């Protein structure tokens, strides 16, 4: 991972997850208003998805991002940020 990006992730975000092929990382803050996708080698900001979600995950093939907030699980296109679909499912929020 790009050294500059590593510092940004540590100082500006609460969570981040690297894509399966390690080419991208999605990062977000607790109670944040968006998720940001960066290119890991250059640190370039590729995309911002404007939505309030608690957790983000990569699909196994890295083409989609999955987010959830303990009520709605949403699926997003990882290259465009376009919302694709969602499933409503209620989960108990774990103590953090």
mmCIF file as gemmi writes it, N, C-alpha and C atoms, coordinates in Angstrom:
data_model
loop_
_atom_site.group_PDB
_atom_site.id
_atom_site.type_symbol
_atom_site.label_atom_id
_atom_site.label_alt_id
_atom_site.label_comp_id
_atom_site.label_asym_id
_atom_site.label_entity_id
_atom_site.label_seq_id
_atom_site.pdbx_PDB_ins_code
_atom_site.Cartn_x
_atom_site.Cartn_y
_atom_site.Cartn_z
_atom_site.occupancy
_atom_site.B_iso_or_equiv
_atom_site.pdbx_formal_charge
_atom_site.auth_seq_id
_atom_site.auth_asym_id
_atom_site.pdbx_PDB_model_num
ATOM 1 N N . UNK Axp A 1 ? 0.844 -1.185 0 1 0 ? 1 A 1
ATOM 2 C CA . UNK Axp A 1 ? 0 0 0 1 0 ? 1 A 1
ATOM 3 C C . UNK Axp A 1 ? 0.883 1.241 0 1 0 ? 1 A 1
ATOM 4 N N . UNK Axp A 2 ? 0.428 2.258 -0.692 1 0 ? 2 A 1
ATOM 5 C CA . UNK Axp A 2 ? 1.108 3.544 -0.745 1 0 ? 2 A 1
ATOM 6 C C . UNK Axp A 2 ? 1.266 4.1 0.673 1 0 ? 2 A 1
ATOM 7 N N . UNK Axp A 3 ? 2.474 4.562 0.99 1 0 ? 3 A 1
ATOM 8 C CA . UNK Axp A 3 ? 2.768 5.055 2.339 1 0 ? 3 A 1
ATOM 9 C C . UNK Axp A 3 ? 1.912 6.261 2.718 1 0 ? 3 A 1
ATOM 10 N N . UNK Axp A 4 ? 1.698 7.167 1.787 1 0 ? 4 A 1
ATOM 11 C CA . UNK Axp A 4 ? 0.86 8.334 2.049 1 0 ? 4 A 1
ATOM 12 C C . UNK Axp A 4 ? -0.58 7.945 2.33 1 0 ? 4 A 1
ATOM 13 N N . UNK Axp A 5 ? -1.079 6.978 1.563 1 0 ? 5 A 1
ATOM 14 C CA . UNK Axp A 5 ? -2.443 6.496 1.785 1 0 ? 5 A 1
ATOM 15 C C . UNK Axp A 5 ? -2.563 5.836 3.143 1 0 ? 5 A 1
ATOM 16 N N . UNK Axp A 6 ? -1.576 5.054 3.537 1 0 ? 6 A 1
ATOM 17 C CA . UNK Axp A 6 ? -1.604 4.4 4.847 1 0 ? 6 A 1
ATOM 18 C C . UNK Axp A 6 ? -1.741 5.433 5.963 1 0 ? 6 A 1
ATOM 19 N N . UNK Axp A 7 ? -1.038 6.556 5.845 1 0 ? 7 A 1
ATOM 20 C CA . UNK Axp A 7 ? -1.134 7.615 6.859 1 0 ? 7 A 1
ATOM 21 C C . UNK Axp A 7 ? -2.52 8.257 6.86 1 0 ? 7 A 1
ATOM 22 N N . UNK Axp A 8 ? -3.081 8.491 5.669 1 0 ? 8 A 1
ATOM 23 C CA . UNK Axp A 8 ? -4.425 9.068 5.563 1 0 ? 8 A 1
ATOM 24 C C . UNK Axp A 8 ? -5.448 8.143 6.211 1 0 ? 8 A 1
ATOM 25 N N . UNK Axp A 9 ? -5.343 6.863 5.935 1 0 ? 9 A 1
ATOM 26 C CA . UNK Axp A 9 ? -6.283 5.906 6.505 1 0 ? 9 A 1
ATOM 27 C C . UNK Axp A 9 ? -6.202 5.899 8.024 1 0 ? 9 A 1
ATOM 28 N N . UNK Axp A 10 ? -5.003 5.938 8.557 1 0 ? 10 A 1
ATOM 29 C CA . UNK Axp A 10 ? -4.819 5.902 10.01 1 0 ? 10 A 1
ATOM 30 C C . UNK Axp A 10 ? -5.306 7.17 10.699 1 0 ? 10 A 1
ATOM 31 N N . UNK Axp A 11 ? -5.165 8.318 10.059 1 0 ? 11 A 1
ATOM 32 C CA . UNK Axp A 11 ? -5.516 9.572 10.715 1 0 ? 11 A 1
ATOM 33 C C . UNK Axp A 11 ? -6.922 10.06 10.407 1 0 ? 11 A 1
ATOM 34 N N . UNK Axp A 12 ? -7.448 9.753 9.222 1 0 ? 12 A 1
ATOM 35 C CA . UNK Axp A 12 ? -8.717 10.337 8.793 1 0 ? 12 A 1
ATOM 36 C C . UNK Axp A 12 ? -9.919 9.387 8.826 1 0 ? 12 A 1
ATOM 37 N N . UNK Axp A 13 ? -9.699 8.102 9.049 1 0 ? 13 A 1
ATOM 38 C CA . UNK Axp A 13 ? -10.794 7.138 8.972 1 0 ? 13 A 1
ATOM 39 C C . UNK Axp A 13 ? -10.793 6.208 10.184 1 0 ? 13 A 1
ATOM 40 N N . UNK Axp A 14 ? -11.98 5.7 10.512 1 0 ? 14 A 1
ATOM 41 C CA . UNK Axp A 14 ? -12.117 4.744 11.605 1 0 ? 14 A 1
ATOM 42 C C . UNK Axp A 14 ? -11.982 3.304 11.122 1 0 ? 14 A 1
ATOM 43 N N . UNK Axp A 15 ? -12.367 3.058 9.861 1 0 ? 15 A 1
ATOM 44 C CA . UNK Axp A 15 ? -12.358 1.699 9.31 1 0 ? 15 A 1
ATOM 45 C C . UNK Axp A 15 ? -11.935 1.726 7.846 1 0 ? 15 A 1
ATOM 46 N N . UNK Axp A 16 ? -11.332 0.649 7.405 1 0 ? 16 A 1
ATOM 47 C CA . UNK Axp A 16 ? -11.038 0.466 5.988 1 0 ? 16 A 1
ATOM 48 C C . UNK Axp A 16 ? -10.875 -1.016 5.704 1 0 ? 16 A 1
ATOM 49 N N . UNK Axp A 17 ? -11.2 -1.383 4.449 1 0 ? 17 A 1
ATOM 50 C CA . UNK Axp A 17 ? -11.106 -2.771 4.013 1 0 ? 17 A 1
ATOM 51 C C . UNK Axp A 17 ? -10.478 -2.793 2.621 1 0 ? 17 A 1
ATOM 52 N N . UNK Axp A 18 ? -9.469 -3.621 2.465 1 0 ? 18 A 1
ATOM 53 C CA . UNK Axp A 18 ? -8.765 -3.75 1.191 1 0 ? 18 A 1
ATOM 54 C C . UNK Axp A 18 ? -9.516 -4.743 0.307 1 0 ? 18 A 1
ATOM 55 N N . UNK Axp A 19 ? -9.562 -4.462 -0.99 1 0 ? 19 A 1
ATOM 56 C CA . UNK Axp A 19 ? -10.245 -5.334 -1.946 1 0 ? 19 A 1
ATOM 57 C C . UNK Axp A 19 ? -9.528 -6.677 -2.051 1 0 ? 19 A 1
ATOM 58 N N . UNK Axp A 20 ? -10.225 -7.717 -2.543 1 0 ? 20 A 1
ATOM 59 C CA . UNK Axp A 20 ? -9.602 -9.046 -2.644 1 0 ? 20 A 1
ATOM 60 C C . UNK Axp A 20 ? -8.301 -9.078 -3.448 1 0 ? 20 A 1
ATOM 61 N N . UNK Axp A 21 ? -8.2 -8.254 -4.48 1 0 ? 21 A 1
ATOM 62 C CA . UNK Axp A 21 ? -6.965 -8.232 -5.279 1 0 ? 21 A 1
ATOM 63 C C . UNK Axp A 21 ? -5.959 -7.202 -4.769 1 0 ? 21 A 1
ATOM 64 N N . UNK Axp A 22 ? -6.295 -6.536 -3.668 1 0 ? 22 A 1
ATOM 65 C CA . UNK Axp A 22 ? -5.437 -5.549 -2.99 1 0 ? 22 A 1
ATOM 66 C C . UNK Axp A 22 ? -5.151 -4.3 -3.822 1 0 ? 22 A 1
ATOM 67 N N . UNK Axp A 23 ? -5.965 -4.036 -4.84 1 0 ? 23 A 1
ATOM 68 C CA . UNK Axp A 23 ? -5.742 -2.864 -5.682 1 0 ? 23 A 1
ATOM 69 C C . UNK Axp A 23 ? -6.489 -1.622 -5.188 1 0 ? 23 A 1
ATOM 70 N N . UNK Axp A 24 ? -7.499 -1.825 -4.341 1 0 ? 24 A 1
ATOM 71 C CA . UNK Axp A 24 ? -8.316 -0.719 -3.847 1 0 ? 24 A 1
ATOM 72 C C . UNK Axp A 24 ? -8.582 -0.909 -2.362 1 0 ? 24 A 1
ATOM 73 N N . UNK Axp A 25 ? -8.989 0.18 -1.735 1 0 ? 25 A 1
ATOM 74 C CA . UNK Axp A 25 ? -9.406 0.131 -0.338 1 0 ? 25 A 1
ATOM 75 C C . UNK Axp A 25 ? -10.623 1.032 -0.183 1 0 ? 25 A 1
ATOM 76 N N . UNK Axp A 26 ? -11.614 0.567 0.569 1 0 ? 26 A 1
ATOM 77 C CA . UNK Axp A 26 ? -12.763 1.396 0.913 1 0 ? 26 A 1
ATOM 78 C C . UNK Axp A 26 ? -12.581 1.826 2.369 1 0 ? 26 A 1
ATOM 79 N N . UNK Axp A 27 ? -12.815 3.111 2.639 1 0 ? 27 A 1
ATOM 80 C CA . UNK Axp A 27 ? -12.593 3.659 3.982 1 0 ? 27 A 1
ATOM 81 C C . UNK Axp A 27 ? -13.795 4.501 4.393 1 0 ? 27 A 1
ATOM 82 N N . UNK Axp A 28 ? -14.095 4.508 5.717 1 0 ? 28 A 1
ATOM 83 C CA . UNK Axp A 28 ? -15.222 5.279 6.226 1 0 ? 28 A 1
ATOM 84 C C . UNK Axp A 28 ? -15.008 5.598 7.696 1 0 ? 28 A 1
ATOM 85 N N . UNK Axp A 29 ? -15.782 6.567 8.173 1 0 ? 29 A 1
ATOM 86 C CA . UNK Axp A 29 ? -15.761 6.959 9.582 1 0 ? 29 A 1
ATOM 87 C C . UNK Axp A 29 ? -17.01 6.444 10.275 1 0 ? 29 A 1
ATOM 88 N N . UNK Axp A 30 ? -16.933 6.253 11.585 1 0 ? 30 A 1
ATOM 89 C CA . UNK Axp A 30 ? -18.129 5.932 12.365 1 0 ? 30 A 1
ATOM 90 C C . UNK Axp A 30 ? -19.134 7.068 12.201 1 0 ? 30 A 1
ATOM 91 N N . UNK Axp A 31 ? -20.391 6.727 11.975 1 0 ? 31 A 1
ATOM 92 C CA . UNK Axp A 31 ? -21.444 7.711 11.741 1 0 ? 31 A 1
ATOM 93 C C . UNK Axp A 31 ? -21.062 8.71 10.654 1 0 ? 31 A 1
ATOM 94 N N . UNK Axp A 32 ? -20.293 8.233 9.678 1 0 ? 32 A 1
ATOM 95 C CA . UNK Axp A 32 ? -19.889 9.089 8.568 1 0 ? 32 A 1
ATOM 96 C C . UNK Axp A 32 ? -20.986 9.231 7.534 1 0 ? 32 A 1
ATOM 97 N N . UNK Axp A 33 ? -20.782 10.134 6.615 1 0 ? 33 A 1
ATOM 98 C CA . UNK Axp A 33 ? -21.771 10.405 5.577 1 0 ? 33 A 1
ATOM 99 C C . UNK Axp A 33 ? -21.389 9.78 4.239 1 0 ? 33 A 1
ATOM 100 N N . UNK Axp A 34 ? -20.239 9.098 4.172 1 0 ? 34 A 1
ATOM 101 C CA . UNK Axp A 34 ? -19.84 8.492 2.908 1 0 ? 34 A 1
ATOM 102 C C . UNK Axp A 34 ? -18.73 7.468 3.097 1 0 ? 34 A 1
ATOM 103 N N . UNK Axp A 35 ? -18.497 6.734 2.026 1 0 ? 35 A 1
ATOM 104 C CA . UNK Axp A 35 ? -17.367 5.811 1.95 1 0 ? 35 A 1
ATOM 105 C C . UNK Axp A 35 ? -16.507 6.27 0.779 1 0 ? 35 A 1
ATOM 106 N N . UNK Axp A 36 ? -15.207 6.183 0.937 1 0 ? 36 A 1
ATOM 107 C CA . UNK Axp A 36 ? -14.295 6.628 -0.113 1 0 ? 36 A 1
ATOM 108 C C . UNK Axp A 36 ? -13.445 5.448 -0.556 1 0 ? 36 A 1
ATOM 109 N N . UNK Axp A 37 ? -13.311 5.303 -1.865 1 0 ? 37 A 1
ATOM 110 C CA . UNK Axp A 37 ? -12.505 4.234 -2.44 1 0 ? 37 A 1
ATOM 111 C C . UNK Axp A 37 ? -11.213 4.847 -2.976 1 0 ? 37 A 1
ATOM 112 N N . UNK Axp A 38 ? -10.085 4.253 -2.564 1 0 ? 38 A 1
ATOM 113 C CA . UNK Axp A 38 ? -8.758 4.698 -2.986 1 0 ? 38 A 1
ATOM 114 C C . UNK Axp A 38 ? -8.061 3.583 -3.76 1 0 ? 38 A 1
ATOM 115 N N . UNK Axp A 39 ? -7.163 3.971 -4.648 1 0 ? 39 A 1
ATOM 116 C CA . UNK Axp A 39 ? -6.275 3.031 -5.344 1 0 ? 39 A 1
ATOM 117 C C . UNK Axp A 39 ? -5.077 2.832 -4.417 1 0 ? 39 A 1
ATOM 118 N N . UNK Axp A 40 ? -4.736 1.603 -4.09 1 0 ? 40 A 1
ATOM 119 C CA . UNK Axp A 40 ? -3.723 1.352 -3.059 1 0 ? 40 A 1
ATOM 120 C C . UNK Axp A 40 ? -2.299 1.702 -3.484 1 0 ? 40 A 1
ATOM 121 N N . UNK Axp A 41 ? -1.951 1.547 -4.746 1 0 ? 41 A 1
ATOM 122 C CA . UNK Axp A 41 ? -0.562 1.823 -5.165 1 0 ? 41 A 1
ATOM 123 C C . UNK Axp A 41 ? -0.256 3.305 -5.21 1 0 ? 41 A 1
ATOM 124 N N . UNK Axp A 42 ? -1.197 4.101 -5.72 1 0 ? 42 A 1
ATOM 125 C CA . UNK Axp A 42 ? -0.941 5.532 -5.874 1 0 ? 42 A 1
ATOM 126 C C . UNK Axp A 42 ? -1.533 6.375 -4.75 1 0 ? 42 A 1
ATOM 127 N N . UNK Axp A 43 ? -2.536 5.83 -4.054 1 0 ? 43 A 1
ATOM 128 C CA . UNK Axp A 43 ? -3.241 6.601 -3.037 1 0 ? 43 A 1
ATOM 129 C C . UNK Axp A 43 ? -4.306 7.502 -3.625 1 0 ? 43 A 1
ATOM 130 N N . UNK Axp A 44 ? -4.539 7.413 -4.932 1 0 ? 44 A 1
ATOM 131 C CA . UNK Axp A 44 ? -5.509 8.264 -5.607 1 0 ? 44 A 1
ATOM 132 C C . UNK Axp A 44 ? -6.936 7.955 -5.129 1 0 ? 44 A 1
ATOM 133 N N . UNK Axp A 45 ? -7.683 9.017 -4.86 1 0 ? 45 A 1
ATOM 134 C CA . UNK Axp A 45 ? -9.098 8.881 -4.5 1 0 ? 45 A 1
ATOM 135 C C . UNK Axp A 45 ? -9.861 8.603 -5.787 1 0 ? 45 A 1
ATOM 136 N N . UNK Axp A 46 ? -10.516 7.445 -5.849 1 0 ? 46 A 1
ATOM 137 C CA . UNK Axp A 46 ? -11.215 7.037 -7.06 1 0 ? 46 A 1
ATOM 138 C C . UNK Axp A 46 ? -12.689 7.396 -7.054 1 0 ? 46 A 1
ATOM 139 N N . UNK Axp A 47 ? -13.31 7.327 -5.884 1 0 ? 47 A 1
ATOM 140 C CA . UNK Axp A 47 ? -14.763 7.403 -5.844 1 0 ? 47 A 1
ATOM 141 C C . UNK Axp A 47 ? -15.241 7.685 -4.431 1 0 ? 47 A 1
ATOM 142 N N . UNK Axp A 48 ? -16.331 8.438 -4.325 1 0 ? 48 A 1
ATOM 143 C CA . UNK Axp A 48 ? -17.008 8.643 -3.046 1 0 ? 48 A 1
ATOM 144 C C . UNK Axp A 48 ? -18.448 8.179 -3.195 1 0 ? 48 A 1
ATOM 145 N N . UNK Axp A 49 ? -18.893 7.344 -2.274 1 0 ? 49 A 1
ATOM 146 C CA . UNK Axp A 49 ? -20.283 6.904 -2.238 1 0 ? 49 A 1
ATOM 147 C C . UNK Axp A 49 ? -20.94 7.633 -1.077 1 0 ? 49 A 1
ATOM 148 N N . UNK Axp A 50 ? -21.898 8.495 -1.4 1 0 ? 50 A 1
ATOM 149 C CA . UNK Axp A 50 ? -22.567 9.312 -0.384 1 0 ? 50 A 1
ATOM 150 C C . UNK Axp A 50 ? -23.746 8.562 0.217 1 0 ? 50 A 1
ATOM 151 N N . UNK Axp A 51 ? -23.508 7.952 1.359 1 0 ? 51 A 1
ATOM 152 C CA . UNK Axp A 51 ? -24.552 7.257 2.095 1 0 ? 51 A 1
ATOM 153 C C . UNK Axp A 51 ? -24.044 6.984 3.505 1 0 ? 51 A 1
ATOM 154 N N . UNK Axp A 52 ? -24.939 6.942 4.447 1 0 ? 52 A 1
ATOM 155 C CA . UNK Axp A 52 ? -24.56 6.654 5.83 1 0 ? 52 A 1
ATOM 156 C C . UNK Axp A 52 ? -24.718 5.169 6.101 1 0 ? 52 A 1
ATOM 157 N N . UNK Axp A 53 ? -23.621 4.457 6.166 1 0 ? 53 A 1
ATOM 158 C CA . UNK Axp A 53 ? -23.637 3.02 6.468 1 0 ? 53 A 1
ATOM 159 C C . UNK Axp A 53 ? -22.574 2.736 7.522 1 0 ? 53 A 1
ATOM 160 N N . UNK Axp A 54 ? -22.841 1.715 8.36 1 0 ? 54 A 1
ATOM 161 C CA . UNK Axp A 54 ? -21.94 1.383 9.46 1 0 ? 54 A 1
ATOM 162 C C . UNK Axp A 54 ? -20.762 0.512 9.048 1 0 ? 54 A 1
ATOM 163 N N . UNK Axp A 55 ? -20.975 -0.34 8.065 1 0 ? 55 A 1
ATOM 164 C CA . UNK Axp A 55 ? -19.934 -1.298 7.672 1 0 ? 55 A 1
ATOM 165 C C . UNK Axp A 55 ? -19.908 -1.463 6.159 1 0 ? 55 A 1
ATOM 166 N N . UNK Axp A 56 ? -18.717 -1.726 5.629 1 0 ? 56 A 1
ATOM 167 C CA . UNK Axp A 56 ? -18.52 -1.952 4.197 1 0 ? 56 A 1
ATOM 168 C C . UNK Axp A 56 ? -17.68 -3.199 4.002 1 0 ? 56 A 1
ATOM 169 N N . UNK Axp A 57 ? -17.99 -3.939 2.94 1 0 ? 57 A 1
ATOM 170 C CA . UNK Axp A 57 ? -17.267 -5.168 2.603 1 0 ? 57 A 1
ATOM 171 C C . UNK Axp A 57 ? -17.142 -5.257 1.083 1 0 ? 57 A 1
ATOM 172 N N . UNK Axp A 58 ? -16.11 -5.916 0.626 1 0 ? 58 A 1
ATOM 173 C CA . UNK Axp A 58 ? -15.94 -6.192 -0.804 1 0 ? 58 A 1
ATOM 174 C C . UNK Axp A 58 ? -16.584 -7.531 -1.137 1 0 ? 58 A 1
ATOM 175 N N . UNK Axp A 59 ? -17.144 -7.637 -2.326 1 0 ? 59 A 1
ATOM 176 C CA . UNK Axp A 59 ? -17.607 -8.942 -2.808 1 0 ? 59 A 1
ATOM 177 C C . UNK Axp A 59 ? -16.365 -9.775 -3.101 1 0 ? 59 A 1
ATOM 178 N N . UNK Axp A 60 ? -16.488 -11.082 -3.161 1 0 ? 60 A 1
ATOM 179 C CA . UNK Axp A 60 ? -15.308 -11.932 -3.421 1 0 ? 60 A 1
ATOM 180 C C . UNK Axp A 60 ? -14.566 -11.593 -4.719 1 0 ? 60 A 1
ATOM 181 N N . UNK Axp A 61 ? -15.291 -11.146 -5.743 1 0 ? 61 A 1
ATOM 182 C CA . UNK Axp A 61 ? -14.629 -10.801 -7.006 1 0 ? 61 A 1
ATOM 183 C C . UNK Axp A 61 ? -14.178 -9.341 -7.054 1 0 ? 61 A 1
ATOM 184 N N . UNK Axp A 62 ? -14.49 -8.546 -6.03 1 0 ? 62 A 1
ATOM 185 C CA . UNK Axp A 62 ? -14.055 -7.157 -5.952 1 0 ? 62 A 1
ATOM 186 C C . UNK Axp A 62 ? -14.826 -6.194 -6.834 1 0 ? 62 A 1
ATOM 187 N N . UNK Axp A 63 ? -15.88 -6.664 -7.488 1 0 ? 63 A 1
ATOM 188 C CA . UNK Axp A 63 ? -16.639 -5.809 -8.402 1 0 ? 63 A 1
ATOM 189 C C . UNK Axp A 63 ? -17.775 -5.069 -7.72 1 0 ? 63 A 1
ATOM 190 N N . UNK Axp A 64 ? -18.135 -5.51 -6.531 1 0 ? 64 A 1
ATOM 191 C CA . UNK Axp A 64 ? -19.22 -4.878 -5.804 1 0 ? 64 A 1
ATOM 192 C C . UNK Axp A 64 ? -18.793 -4.608 -4.362 1 0 ? 64 A 1
ATOM 193 N N . UNK Axp A 65 ? -19.424 -3.602 -3.788 1 0 ? 65 A 1
ATOM 194 C CA . UNK Axp A 65 ? -19.264 -3.3 -2.369 1 0 ? 65 A 1
ATOM 195 C C . UNK Axp A 65 ? -20.582 -3.582 -1.678 1 0 ? 65 A 1
ATOM 196 N N . UNK Axp A 66 ? -20.505 -4.152 -0.505 1 0 ? 66 A 1
ATOM 197 C CA . UNK Axp A 66 ? -21.685 -4.445 0.292 1 0 ? 66 A 1
ATOM 198 C C . UNK Axp A 66 ? -21.61 -3.572 1.537 1 0 ? 66 A 1
ATOM 199 N N . UNK Axp A 67 ? -22.693 -2.882 1.834 1 0 ? 67 A 1
ATOM 200 C CA . UNK Axp A 67 ? -22.734 -2.05 3.033 1 0 ? 67 A 1
ATOM 201 C C . UNK Axp A 67 ? -23.954 -2.438 3.85 1 0 ? 67 A 1
ATOM 202 N N . UNK Axp A 68 ? -23.875 -2.19 5.148 1 0 ? 68 A 1
ATOM 203 C CA . UNK Axp A 68 ? -25.067 -2.401 5.96 1 0 ? 68 A 1
ATOM 204 C C . UNK Axp A 68 ? -25.058 -1.513 7.188 1 0 ? 68 A 1
ATOM 205 N N . UNK Axp A 69 ? -26.243 -1.294 7.707 1 0 ? 69 A 1
ATOM 206 C CA . UNK Axp A 69 ? -26.43 -0.45 8.878 1 0 ? 69 A 1
ATOM 207 C C . UNK Axp A 69 ? -27.309 -1.137 9.918 1 0 ? 69 A 1
ATOM 208 N N . UNK Axp A 70 ? -27.353 -2.464 9.893 1 0 ? 70 A 1
ATOM 209 C CA . UNK Axp A 70 ? -28.127 -3.296 10.809 1 0 ? 70 A 1
ATOM 210 C C . UNK Axp A 70 ? -29.619 -3.283 10.515 1 0 ? 70 A 1
ATOM 211 N N . UNK Axp A 71 ? -30.028 -2.605 9.457 1 0 ? 71 A 1
ATOM 212 C CA . UNK Axp A 71 ? -31.403 -2.667 8.982 1 0 ? 71 A 1
ATOM 213 C C . UNK Axp A 71 ? -31.41 -3.003 7.492 1 0 ? 71 A 1
ATOM 214 N N . UNK Axp A 72 ? -30.627 -2.275 6.716 1 0 ? 72 A 1
ATOM 215 C CA . UNK Axp A 72 ? -30.583 -2.442 5.261 1 0 ? 72 A 1
ATOM 216 C C . UNK Axp A 72 ? -29.182 -2.884 4.834 1 0 ? 72 A 1
ATOM 217 N N . UNK Axp A 73 ? -29.121 -3.942 4.04 1 0 ? 73 A 1
ATOM 218 C CA . UNK Axp A 73 ? -27.884 -4.363 3.401 1 0 ? 73 A 1
ATOM 219 C C . UNK Axp A 73 ? -27.976 -3.927 1.944 1 0 ? 73 A 1
ATOM 220 N N . UNK Axp A 74 ? -27.021 -3.134 1.492 1 0 ? 74 A 1
ATOM 221 C CA . UNK Axp A 74 ? -27.036 -2.584 0.137 1 0 ? 74 A 1
ATOM 222 C C . UNK Axp A 74 ? -25.846 -3.084 -0.658 1 0 ? 74 A 1
ATOM 223 N N . UNK Axp A 75 ? -26.031 -3.17 -1.962 1 0 ? 75 A 1
ATOM 224 C CA . UNK Axp A 75 ? -24.963 -3.598 -2.865 1 0 ? 75 A 1
ATOM 225 C C . UNK Axp A 75 ? -24.73 -2.477 -3.873 1 0 ? 75 A 1
ATOM 226 N N . UNK Axp A 76 ? -23.445 -2.145 -4.074 1 0 ? 76 A 1
ATOM 227 C CA . UNK Axp A 76 ? -23.022 -1.027 -4.904 1 0 ? 76 A 1
ATOM 228 C C . UNK Axp A 76 ? -22.024 -1.517 -5.948 1 0 ? 76 A 1
ATOM 229 N N . UNK Axp A 77 ? -22.031 -0.905 -7.113 1 0 ? 77 A 1
ATOM 230 C CA . UNK Axp A 77 ? -21.017 -1.174 -8.127 1 0 ? 77 A 1
ATOM 231 C C . UNK Axp A 77 ? -19.726 -0.503 -7.651 1 0 ? 77 A 1
ATOM 232 N N . UNK Axp A 78 ? -18.66 -1.265 -7.483 1 0 ? 78 A 1
ATOM 233 C CA . UNK Axp A 78 ? -17.415 -0.736 -6.909 1 0 ? 78 A 1
ATOM 234 C C . UNK Axp A 78 ? -16.649 0.167 -7.869 1 0 ? 78 A 1
ATOM 235 N N . UNK Axp A 79 ? -16.933 0.108 -9.163 1 0 ? 79 A 1
ATOM 236 C CA . UNK Axp A 79 ? -16.206 0.971 -10.099 1 0 ? 79 A 1
ATOM 237 C C . UNK Axp A 79 ? -16.931 2.282 -10.382 1 0 ? 79 A 1
ATOM 238 N N . UNK Axp A 80 ? -18.261 2.318 -10.18 1 0 ? 80 A 1
ATOM 239 C CA . UNK Axp A 80 ? -19.022 3.536 -10.454 1 0 ? 80 A 1
ATOM 240 C C . UNK Axp A 80 ? -19.664 4.148 -9.213 1 0 ? 80 A 1
ATOM 241 N N . UNK Axp A 81 ? -19.835 3.342 -8.158 1 0 ? 81 A 1
ATOM 242 C CA . UNK Axp A 81 ? -20.53 3.802 -6.963 1 0 ? 81 A 1
ATOM 243 C C . UNK Axp A 81 ? -22.038 3.752 -7.106 1 0 ? 81 A 1
ATOM 244 N N . UNK Axp A 82 ? -22.516 3.221 -8.206 1 0 ? 82 A 1
ATOM 245 C CA . UNK Axp A 82 ? -23.957 3.145 -8.451 1 0 ? 82 A 1
ATOM 246 C C . UNK Axp A 82 ? -24.608 2.13 -7.516 1 0 ? 82 A 1
ATOM 247 N N . UNK Axp A 83 ? -25.727 2.539 -6.899 1 0 ? 83 A 1
ATOM 248 C CA . UNK Axp A 83 ? -26.515 1.646 -6.065 1 0 ? 83 A 1
ATOM 249 C C . UNK Axp A 83 ? -27.149 0.594 -6.956 1 0 ? 83 A 1
ATOM 250 N N . UNK Axp A 84 ? -27.034 -0.678 -6.584 1 0 ? 84 A 1
ATOM 251 C CA . UNK Axp A 84 ? -27.576 -1.76 -7.391 1 0 ? 84 A 1
ATOM 252 C C . UNK Axp A 84 ? -28.853 -2.353 -6.807 1 0 ? 84 A 1
ATOM 253 N N . UNK Axp A 85 ? -28.833 -2.684 -5.52 1 0 ? 85 A 1
ATOM 254 C CA . UNK Axp A 85 ? -30 -3.297 -4.887 1 0 ? 85 A 1
ATOM 255 C C . UNK Axp A 85 ? -29.796 -3.344 -3.371 1 0 ? 85 A 1
ATOM 256 N N . UNK Axp A 86 ? -30.887 -3.696 -2.661 1 0 ? 86 A 1
ATOM 257 C CA . UNK Axp A 86 ? -30.781 -3.803 -1.21 1 0 ? 86 A 1
ATOM 258 C C . UNK Axp A 86 ? -31.709 -4.893 -0.693 1 0 ? 86 A 1
ATOM 259 N N . UNK Axp A 87 ? -31.432 -5.303 0.52 1 0 ? 87 A 1
ATOM 260 C CA . UNK Axp A 87 ? -32.242 -6.283 1.239 1 0 ? 87 A 1
ATOM 261 C C . UNK Axp A 87 ? -32.454 -5.72 2.633 1 0 ? 87 A 1
ATOM 262 N N . UNK Axp A 88 ? -33.695 -5.754 3.098 1 0 ? 88 A 1
ATOM 263 C CA . UNK Axp A 88 ? -33.971 -5.285 4.448 1 0 ? 88 A 1
ATOM 264 C C . UNK Axp A 88 ? -33.908 -6.47 5.397 1 0 ? 88 A 1
ATOM 265 N N . UNK Axp A 89 ? -33.114 -6.319 6.433 1 0 ? 89 A 1
ATOM 266 C CA . UNK Axp A 89 ? -32.959 -7.365 7.437 1 0 ? 89 A 1
ATOM 267 C C . UNK Axp A 89 ? -32.543 -6.698 8.741 1 0 ? 89 A 1
ATOM 268 N N . UNK Axp A 90 ? -33.264 -6.927 9.788 1 0 ? 90 A 1
ATOM 269 C CA . UNK Axp A 90 ? -32.985 -6.291 11.08 1 0 ? 90 A 1
ATOM 270 C C . UNK Axp A 90 ? -32.012 -7.142 11.881 1 0 ? 90 A 1
ATOM 271 N N . UNK Axp A 91 ? -30.944 -6.508 12.349 1 0 ? 91 A 1
ATOM 272 C CA . UNK Axp A 91 ? -29.961 -7.172 13.198 1 0 ? 91 A 1
ATOM 273 C C . UNK Axp A 91 ? -29.861 -6.394 14.498 1 0 ? 91 A 1
ATOM 274 N N . UNK Axp A 92 ? -29.535 -7.075 15.563 1 0 ? 92 A 1
ATOM 275 C CA . UNK Axp A 92 ? -29.223 -6.372 16.81 1 0 ? 92 A 1
ATOM 276 C C . UNK Axp A 92 ? -27.849 -5.754 16.651 1 0 ? 92 A 1
ATOM 277 N N . UNK Axp A 93 ? -27.739 -4.5 17.019 1 0 ? 93 A 1
ATOM 278 C CA . UNK Axp A 93 ? -26.459 -3.802 16.932 1 0 ? 93 A 1
ATOM 279 C C . UNK Axp A 93 ? -25.548 -4.308 18.061 1 0 ? 93 A 1
ATOM 280 N N . UNK Axp A 94 ? -24.372 -4.839 17.707 1 0 ? 94 A 1
ATOM 281 C CA . UNK Axp A 94 ? -23.47 -5.331 18.752 1 0 ? 94 A 1
ATOM 282 C C . UNK Axp A 94 ? -22.865 -4.17 19.536 1 0 ? 94 A 1
ATOM 283 N N . UNK Axp A 95 ? -22.524 -4.431 20.759 1 0 ? 95 A 1
ATOM 284 C CA . UNK Axp A 95 ? -21.819 -3.428 21.553 1 0 ? 95 A 1
ATOM 285 C C . UNK Axp A 95 ? -20.434 -3.268 20.967 1 0 ? 95 A 1
ATOM 286 N N . UNK Axp A 96 ? -20.011 -2.014 20.764 1 0 ? 96 A 1
ATOM 287 C CA . UNK Axp A 96 ? -18.684 -1.777 20.167 1 0 ? 96 A 1
ATOM 288 C C . UNK Axp A 96 ? -17.756 -1.201 21.188 1 0 ? 96 A 1
